[in-house]
Each structure stands twice: as C-alpha cells, then as structure tokens.
Amino acid sequence: MSRRQYTIYVKDLETGQILKDEIQNTQADATWAADNQTLFYTAKNTETLLSEKIKKHKLGADADQDEVVYHEKDPSNYIGVYKSKSDNYILIYSGATMSSEIRYIDAATPDQGFKLFQPRIKDVLYDVIALDDKFLIRTNLDAKNFRLMECSLDNTGREHWKEVIPHRKDVLLQYVDEFKDFIVLSERKDGLVQLRIQQRDGSEHDVEFTEPAYLLESASNPEYNTKTLRFVYTSMTTPLSTYDYNMETKARKLMKRQEVVGGYDPKEYTTERIFAIAKDGTKVPIALVYKNTTKRDGTAPLLLYGYGSYGANMDAAFSRNNLSLLNRGFIYAIANIRGGQELGRQWYEDGKLMKKQNTFTDFISCGEYLIDQKYTSKGHLYAMGGSAGGLLMGAVVNMAPDLWKGIIAQVPFVDVVNTMLDESIPLTTNEFDEWGNPKKRDAYEYMKSYSPYENIEPKAYPNMLVTTGLHDSQVQYFEPAKWVAKLRATKTDQNVLLLKTNMKFGHGGASGRFDYLNDVALNYAFLFALEGINK
C-alpha cells in the first residue's frame, strides 16, 4: 500500500522450506553475516514510518526479542545496513541530506560491537568502499563535487584520510564501484556521465558513448573478484541496453536490449540536446526526441517533463510508452533544471532551500525557449511532473499560467508550508535540509512565496490533470485534493481540471506488471483530447 513496511521471511534453499522466522515492519534490506545464521535488518517506527533501528536476528530466535545494535535518534536521518562487496564487512549507514555517518564490523564476527568509521560532521557526506587492503572514501569534505580518499583498515578517522582523486570544479564524482583489481568511477561532466576504469596498477581508461544525451550507469555487479563490468546504456532513441565489458581488454558485448513490441527503427527518430537561457543567464540543458517527420514550425505539440529536487538526475532514457506520443506528432523533452544534480553539486544547491525559485524559473525559461525555437507554441505546450515535480507543476501554473496548454501533476507536493509544519507526517523531518524549516521565519516566508496552494489567485489556469493515491504516505492524498478544491473555487477560466484518486495504490502508482499502463493511458488520453487527436 506504498507505506514501505515489509516482512522478512527466510527460506532454506536446500529443502525449499520457509522457516518459522518472520520479521515484520522492516525496510527490506536484510543483510547476512558470514556465519549464515545472523541477519541484520532495519526496523521502522510504526507511526512515523521512519527507519529508526538496526536489529540483529539469529535464526530460530523470537524476532520480538531481536537485539538493537544501532538506534538513530535524529529524525532527519535515514538509516540502512548492507554488506561490502568484498563480503568482509557489515556496514550501517546513517545520513541526512547534508551529512552522513558509517559504522562497521567484520562480517565474520557478527556479535562484536559496531565501530564508528568517522563521526558525522555538519554539511559533510561520505561513503565507504571496502577493498581487501584498505578503505576508499568518497566525500564532499572540502570538495563540493566530491573527491576520493583512502585510509588503512585500522585507522579510519578523517585525520588518516589521504587523497586519491582530487576535487574538480567541472566534474562530479557520483559513485565508486569496487572490484578486486579495478575500481569504476561514475563521473558527470557537462551533464553527461562517463565510466572511468582504474586498474590497481594505476592505468585507466573511459567507457564512452557519443549520442547527444543518454543515461549510462553501472548495473548490478555483485561479484568482487571479476574482470567483467556490467553496465546499462540508453538514450531517447536507443532502448535500454545491457553490456558486459571486460575491464582489462576493453571488449564490449551487448547482452540484452529492451524489446519494442510491434517493431521499432531508431533511424526514424531524432534526439537533440539544446540549452535554454534562464532569467539569470544560466544555460539549462534540455534533451528532446521527435519523429523525423515532425515539423519544426511551431505547430507540433510538445510535452516537457521536469523534476528538479533532491539532486536527482533526470537523464535522457528510452521509453516505449513515449512512442505513442512521438508517432502522433508530439515532441517529448526533459528539462535538467536546477535542483537536480546533472551539472554538479552546485546545480543542486542552486535549486534548494532559499534558492528554490530557480527550479521554477528555469522550467519556465525552458518552455519559452522551446516556443522561441519553434519546437512548439503556446497553444501546444504541455508540462508534466510528479511528487516534487508536482510541486514544480503547481508553481509554474501560478507563475506563468498562460504558457501551458495543459498540465499533468502526479502525486503533487503542493501544500508545502502546512506539510512541513506537521512533523507527524513521515517525510517531514527528513526534508528540512531540502526545503527549510518553516518554524524559522525566513524559511516560512520563502516557502509561502512559492507554495502552490498558498499562491492560487483568481485568474485563468491551463487545463490540468491531477492524480493522487489514497495510500500515499509520501504526499498524502488530501494535499492534491485540497489544492484542486481551492483551484476550482478560485480560477476564472472554463478549462478542464480533473482529479483522479487511485483507491488501491500509493505514491509509486500501480505495482502490477501492466497496471501502470492504465495511468499512462489516462495521461495520454488527456493530452490527445486537448490536441484533438482521436486515434
């Protein structure tokens, strides 16, 4: 029901028997110690739904008596437990938006106490990567775009950290994937990702692609002692593709490519990456795709997608569903507005807290640029976003209502002030570093200046489709419901304003293999009806 409360069961793989062990209200991150008898897991607070405790379970024991090995007292932190790829360590992660902390034990001795790797420091994030002979640390300590450090297995405090890869102003070090003889660095420059392979002997090379916009990332690589890296690649014209890559020989092998039922020829479509100019002169990337037969004279309908929060990257990826749009003459575009992290950590910081307005004005500038460049026109421009992207939708319809023909706001976070004042809501305390704490006057006034619910006015709004879920614990259904009610009571136009409440699902929508397509069909039917497309 989207409340993310899971039950852990244990199955004997030799007999097929489900054991009597049953652990309820967990985060679904069970981690085995090396003895095959001890299980660590995250327990949630049943009221706030926050991850709160790490517990240890012995097979056959009563789960109600499981030992608490770590209790996070700060409600702004998320916690979790995992095992290093080398299988040598169990690690506990505790982190807020702007600080983190790691504890660890030897996986072979699960009854020992966890050691603190480095105490949390305000505004400092760090990850720990365990190799056979040392720890690597990816951190933003004195390095906004992160740098890579190392320390011995015995001395882990930051006074023992030595720099391996320095900070670079134009390159974001996103993550590190470790292997026995290699490390793989995911780096982002100019908004695009490359994978850099480093051998332990010091040699290195890049895995690169040449399309103007794409998504590239390391896939699941659970084996530590291997020379094969599995990665995934996709673009707006290339279906999701899985490759095996020999890090020593550089041989690349396509293992699987997403099938497109009914046939698909990428040569029939064009993908581009362009840059809009924001109000303050900042260049904002836009990735877009359209069918070759679509005219660039301003008559084409265009759907612009945006998110712009939490440092989440909205990379250009293939969508089979979008072919229904493209084949009917739509252009589909993704705006990499500030608040994401596509252009580095500063890009994120310039779209949060007291700079959140940049997110909204960037998106409006993207819409205006697409019109100016005749990809579309005001009578054919649509926008879509969900959750924090729904906040984006609510803000831009208040700020530039005449720019859009239609808006799709999915599970939208639109009552910012009231939600952030209510600490009983599951996500509120974790969100103060993203939006601010409205109990502080300056944060309250700034939030109120853009909160969609607070800024509804008697004026004409575009056509709108708003969706929500009854069981949503992230953005609870009453937020979009009261927003729509106030819009209906206030707006002066006769445009369509629809509210769809899914009575079975929550924040992520339908979980069935095909059920989600009902939501896609609803969105497209809304767009096609406004465009007069009936087939």
Secondary structure, 3 states (H helix, E strand, C coil): CCCCCEEEEEECCCCCCEEEEEEEEECCCCEECCCCCEEEEEEECCCCCCEEEEEEEECCCCHHHCEEEEECCCCCCEEEEEECCCCCEEEEEEECCCCEEEEEEECCCCCCCCEEEECCCCCCCEEEEECCCCEEEEECCCCCCCEEEEECCCCCCHHHCEEEECCECCEEEEEEEECCCEEEEEEEECCEEEEEEEECCCCEEEECCCCCCEEEEECCCCCCCCCEEEEEEEECCCCCEEEEEECCCCCEEEEEECCCCCCCCHHHEEEEEEEEECCCCCEEEEEEEEECCCCCCCCCCEEEECCCCCCCCCCCCCCCCCHHHHCCCCEEEEECCCCCCCCCHHHHHCCCHHHCHHHHHHHHHHHHHHHHCCCCCHHHEEEEEECHHHHHHHHHHHHCHHHCCEEEEECCCCCHHHHHHCCCCCCCHHHHHHHCCCCCHHHHHHHHHHCCHHHCCCCCCCEEEEEEECCCCCCCCHHHHHHHHHHHHHCCCCCCEEEEEECCCECCECCCCCCHHHHHHHHHHHHHHHHCCCC
